[in-house]
Amino acid sequence: METITALHRNYYGKIISFITSEGRVISYQKAIMEAEKGLLAGVHVEMGPEGNPCLLPEHEQDFDHYPNLF
């Protein structure tokens, strides 16, 4: 099963895409869809304060320790 290994943030610091252990670059929304289907290990989906789904790592509070690529 794939895991998230790195990410890409925009100018404002918001995560816009992820890099997986297979080398795929997937959008934030695609990562949410794949996590909901059980295709990504090490992450889960929760509803954010505005009612939108948010992707979170299983054993961390956020993705700050992941490398920012690009």
LOPA-496739 format. One record per atom (N, C-alpha, C): residue number from 0; atom name; x negated, y, z negated. Coordinates in pm, 1 decimal. Atoms other than C-alpha are relative to their C-alpha. Layout:
i=NUM at=CA x=X y=Y z=Z
...
//
This chain:
i=0 at=N x=-84.6 y=-117.8 z=0.0
i=0 at=CA x=0.0 y=0.0 z=0.0
i=0 at=C x=-89.4 y=124.5 z=0.0
i=1 at=N x=77.5 y=-123.9 z=-11.3
i=1 at=CA x=-126.1 y=347.4 z=85.7
i=1 at=C x=10.6 y=85.1 z=-126.1
i=2 at=N x=1.2 y=-97.8 z=108.4
i=2 at=CA x=-219.3 y=609.5 z=-170.3
i=2 at=C x=-39.2 y=134.8 z=57.0
i=3 at=N x=42.0 y=-133.8 z=-39.6
i=3 at=CA x=-277.6 y=981.9 z=-149.7
i=3 at=C x=-142.4 y=20.9 z=-48.4
i=4 at=N x=140.5 y=-19.4 z=35.1
i=4 at=CA x=-646.9 y=1067.6 z=-143.3
i=4 at=C x=-42.7 y=146.3 z=1.4
i=5 at=N x=34.0 y=-142.2 z=-9.6
i=5 at=CA x=-652.3 y=1439.8 z=-59.2
i=5 at=C x=123.9 y=75.9 z=45.1
i=6 at=N x=-113.9 y=-82.1 z=-38.3
i=6 at=CA x=-426.1 y=1729.3 z=27.6
i=6 at=C x=-47.7 y=126.2 z=70.1
i=7 at=N x=28.5 y=-128.3 z=-63.1
i=7 at=CA x=-407.5 y=2058.0 z=213.7
i=7 at=C x=98.5 y=101.2 z=-54.3
i=8 at=N x=-83.2 y=-108.4 z=52.4
i=8 at=CA x=-279.8 y=2378.2 z=57.7
i=8 at=C x=-1.8 y=117.1 z=97.3
i=9 at=N x=-2.0 y=-119.4 z=-83.0
i=9 at=CA x=-169.3 y=2689.0 z=240.6
i=9 at=C x=-66.8 y=115.9 z=-74.4
i=10 at=N x=64.4 y=-119.4 z=55.0
i=10 at=CA x=-299.2 y=3039.3 z=171.7
i=10 at=C x=52.4 y=34.4 z=-140.1
i=11 at=N x=-61.8 y=-32.3 z=129.0
i=11 at=CA x=-60.0 y=3072.6 z=-124.7
i=11 at=C x=-20.0 y=-109.3 z=-104.9
i=12 at=N x=26.6 y=107.8 z=93.9
i=12 at=CA x=-176.6 y=2748.4 z=-286.6
i=12 at=C x=104.0 y=-109.4 z=-2.2
i=13 at=N x=-105.3 y=100.5 z=-5.2
i=13 at=CA x=132.1 y=2547.1 z=-197.9
i=13 at=C x=-45.8 y=-118.5 z=85.4
i=14 at=N x=38.0 y=120.5 z=-73.9
i=14 at=CA x=73.3 y=2187.6 z=-86.8
i=14 at=C x=88.1 y=-10.6 z=123.5
i=15 at=N x=-76.8 y=12.7 z=-123.5
i=15 at=CA x=173.3 y=2147.8 z=276.5
i=15 at=C x=-17.3 y=-136.4 z=66.3
i=16 at=N x=17.9 y=134.0 z=-55.5
i=16 at=CA x=29.4 y=1806.9 z=366.6
i=16 at=C x=-95.2 y=-81.2 z=-87.6
i=17 at=N x=83.1 y=93.8 z=74.7
i=17 at=CA x=-144.8 y=1500.7 z=226.2
i=17 at=C x=-79.8 y=-85.7 z=96.2
i=18 at=N x=79.0 y=97.7 z=-74.1
i=18 at=CA x=-417.5 y=1267.4 z=350.4
i=18 at=C x=10.7 y=-130.9 z=-78.5
i=19 at=N x=-19.1 y=128.8 z=66.5
i=19 at=CA x=-356.9 y=899.6 z=276.2
i=19 at=C x=-126.4 y=-84.0 z=7.1
i=20 at=N x=114.2 y=91.8 z=1.6
i=20 at=CA x=-596.1 y=615.0 z=209.4
i=20 at=C x=-23.3 y=-64.0 z=136.8
i=21 at=N x=14.3 y=51.8 z=-136.3
i=21 at=CA x=-535.4 y=501.8 z=569.9
i=21 at=C x=-46.2 y=108.2 z=97.3
i=22 at=N x=46.8 y=-108.8 z=-84.4
i=22 at=CA x=-648.9 y=841.9 z=700.6
i=22 at=C x=110.2 y=78.6 z=68.9
i=23 at=N x=-110.6 y=-74.5 z=-59.7
i=23 at=CA x=-303.7 y=962.7 z=798.9
i=23 at=C x=16.0 y=135.5 z=-67.5
i=24 at=N x=-37.3 y=-130.8 z=53.3
i=24 at=CA x=-212.9 y=1329.1 z=755.1
i=24 at=C x=151.7 y=7.3 z=9.9
i=25 at=N x=-146.3 y=-4.1 z=0.7
i=25 at=CA x=150.8 y=1353.3 z=648.4
i=25 at=C x=46.5 y=126.6 z=-71.0
i=26 at=N x=-54.9 y=-121.2 z=60.1
i=26 at=CA x=363.6 y=1653.5 z=563.0
i=26 at=C x=51.2 y=-30.4 z=-140.5
i=27 at=N x=-54.2 y=14.3 z=135.3
i=27 at=CA x=491.6 y=1713.4 z=211.5
i=27 at=C x=134.7 y=-73.2 z=5.4
i=28 at=N x=-132.0 y=62.5 z=-11.6
i=28 at=CA x=844.3 y=1617.2 z=322.2
i=28 at=C x=-10.7 y=-147.2 z=39.2
i=29 at=N x=19.9 y=139.5 z=-40.1
i=29 at=CA x=721.9 y=1298.0 z=491.4
i=29 at=C x=-51.3 y=-82.0 z=-118.3
i=30 at=N x=50.5 y=69.3 z=118.3
i=30 at=CA x=533.5 y=1205.7 z=173.7
i=30 at=C x=113.8 y=-28.2 z=-98.2
i=31 at=N x=-115.7 y=22.2 z=87.1
i=31 at=CA x=853.9 y=1249.3 z=-28.1
i=31 at=C x=83.5 y=-116.0 z=53.3
i=32 at=N x=-79.9 y=107.4 z=-60.3
i=32 at=CA x=1044.3 y=1026.3 z=215.2
i=32 at=C x=-67.2 y=-135.8 z=-17.9
i=33 at=N x=71.7 y=126.9 z=13.6
i=33 at=CA x=774.1 y=758.1 z=205.9
i=33 at=C x=-6.8 y=-45.2 z=-145.2
i=34 at=N x=1.4 y=35.4 z=142.2
i=34 at=CA x=751.4 y=771.0 z=-175.3
i=34 at=C x=135.7 y=-55.3 z=-43.0
i=35 at=N x=-134.2 y=48.3 z=32.9
i=35 at=CA x=1128.7 y=727.8 z=-202.1
i=35 at=C x=25.2 y=-140.8 z=53.6
i=36 at=N x=-14.3 y=133.4 z=-59.4
i=36 at=CA x=1104.4 y=421.2 z=22.6
i=36 at=C x=-97.4 y=-101.0 z=-59.4
i=37 at=N x=96.4 y=89.1 z=62.8
i=37 at=CA x=822.3 y=276.6 z=-190.7
i=37 at=C x=-121.9 y=-28.8 z=85.9
i=38 at=N x=112.3 y=21.8 z=-90.4
i=38 at=CA x=558.9 y=312.2 z=81.8
i=38 at=C x=-129.4 y=64.7 z=-47.6
i=39 at=N x=118.7 y=-66.1 z=55.7
i=39 at=CA x=317.6 y=531.5 z=-120.7
i=39 at=C x=-14.9 y=-38.7 z=-146.5
i=40 at=N x=27.2 y=37.1 z=139.0
i=40 at=CA x=160.1 y=405.6 z=-441.5
i=40 at=C x=-58.1 y=119.1 z=-74.8
i=41 at=N x=61.3 y=-101.0 z=85.7
i=41 at=CA x=64.9 y=630.5 z=-731.9
i=41 at=C x=72.4 y=132.7 z=-6.4
i=42 at=N x=-79.2 y=-123.1 z=3.9
i=42 at=CA x=333.8 y=894.0 z=-680.6
i=42 at=C x=147.1 y=-33.9 z=-23.8
i=43 at=N x=-144.3 y=16.6 z=14.4
i=43 at=CA x=699.3 y=943.0 z=-763.6
i=43 at=C x=68.0 y=133.1 z=31.6
i=44 at=N x=-77.8 y=-117.7 z=-36.5
i=44 at=CA x=975.0 y=1187.1 z=-672.2
i=44 at=C x=90.6 y=37.2 z=-116.5
i=45 at=N x=-90.2 y=-54.7 z=102.1
i=45 at=CA x=1155.6 y=1406.6 z=-925.3
i=45 at=C x=69.0 y=122.2 z=57.0
i=46 at=N x=-68.4 y=-122.2 z=-40.4
i=46 at=CA x=1404.9 y=1685.1 z=-884.2
i=46 at=C x=-64.4 y=118.6 z=-70.7
i=47 at=N x=61.7 y=-120.3 z=53.5
i=47 at=CA x=1245.8 y=2025.2 z=-931.2
i=47 at=C x=102.5 y=91.5 z=-63.9
i=48 at=N x=-89.8 y=-91.7 z=69.0
i=48 at=CA x=1392.5 y=2319.5 z=-1121.6
i=48 at=C x=105.4 y=63.4 z=91.0
i=49 at=N x=-96.6 y=-58.5 z=-93.1
i=49 at=CA x=1566.9 y=2447.8 z=-807.7
i=49 at=C x=86.6 y=-106.4 z=67.8
i=50 at=N x=-79.2 y=108.2 z=-56.4
i=50 at=CA x=1720.7 y=2109.1 z=-729.4
i=50 at=C x=-59.9 y=-65.0 z=122.4
i=51 at=N x=69.1 y=58.8 z=-114.4
i=51 at=CA x=1468.2 y=2020.3 z=-458.4
i=51 at=C x=-87.6 y=-115.7 z=-46.7
i=52 at=N x=89.0 y=109.3 z=38.5
i=52 at=CA x=1277.6 y=1691.3 z=-461.5
i=52 at=C x=-146.0 y=46.0 z=-0.8
i=53 at=N x=142.2 y=-32.9 z=14.6
i=53 at=CA x=915.9 y=1725.9 z=-577.9
i=53 at=C x=-79.0 y=-129.4 z=-12.1
i=54 at=N x=88.7 y=115.3 z=8.0
i=54 at=CA x=632.7 y=1478.9 z=-536.0
i=54 at=C x=-100.1 y=22.2 z=-112.3
i=55 at=N x=91.4 y=-9.8 z=113.0
i=55 at=CA x=427.1 y=1411.9 z=-848.5
i=55 at=C x=-84.6 y=-126.6 z=-10.3
i=56 at=N x=82.0 y=119.7 z=23.0
i=56 at=CA x=134.2 y=1180.6 z=-922.1
i=56 at=C x=49.9 y=-73.4 z=-124.5
i=57 at=N x=-51.6 y=79.6 z=112.4
i=57 at=CA x=221.1 y=896.5 z=-1160.9
i=57 at=C x=-72.9 y=23.7 z=-130.1
i=58 at=N x=77.5 y=-6.5 z=123.7
i=58 at=CA x=-61.0 y=945.4 z=-1409.4
i=58 at=C x=-57.7 y=137.9 z=-29.3
i=59 at=N x=49.7 y=-136.1 z=18.3
i=59 at=CA x=-127.5 y=1320.0 z=-1383.7
i=59 at=C x=118.5 y=95.3 z=-1.0
i=60 at=N x=-106.2 y=-100.3 z=1.2
i=60 at=CA x=73.7 y=1637.3 z=-1431.9
i=60 at=C x=17.4 y=65.7 z=136.2
i=61 at=N x=-5.2 y=-66.0 z=-130.3
i=61 at=CA x=-12.0 y=1773.7 z=-1088.2
i=61 at=C x=-110.1 y=-54.6 z=89.6
i=62 at=N x=98.7 y=46.4 z=-97.5
i=62 at=CA x=-233.2 y=1729.6 z=-782.8
i=62 at=C x=-128.5 y=83.2 z=-2.2
i=63 at=N x=116.1 y=-89.1 z=4.9
i=63 at=CA x=-503.0 y=1976.7 z=-895.2
i=63 at=C x=-134.5 y=-72.3 z=8.8
i=64 at=N x=128.1 y=73.2 z=-4.1
i=64 at=CA x=-771.3 y=1706.9 z=-923.8
i=64 at=C x=-27.8 y=-64.3 z=136.9
i=65 at=N x=19.4 y=54.4 z=-134.8
i=65 at=CA x=-722.8 y=1594.2 z=-560.0
i=65 at=C x=-80.6 y=99.9 z=82.8
i=66 at=N x=76.6 y=-92.5 z=-84.6
i=66 at=CA x=-968.9 y=1738.7 z=-306.2
i=66 at=C x=90.5 y=68.5 z=102.3
i=67 at=N x=-72.5 y=-77.4 z=-100.1
i=67 at=CA x=-836.6 y=2009.1 z=-74.4
i=67 at=C x=-80.1 y=-6.1 z=129.5
i=68 at=N x=69.5 y=15.4 z=-127.2
i=68 at=CA x=-930.3 y=1920.2 z=283.0
i=68 at=C x=54.4 y=98.5 z=102.8
i=69 at=N x=-26.0 y=-87.4 z=-115.0
i=69 at=CA x=-929.6 y=2132.8 z=602.3
i=69 at=C x=-65.4 y=131.5 z=-25.7
//
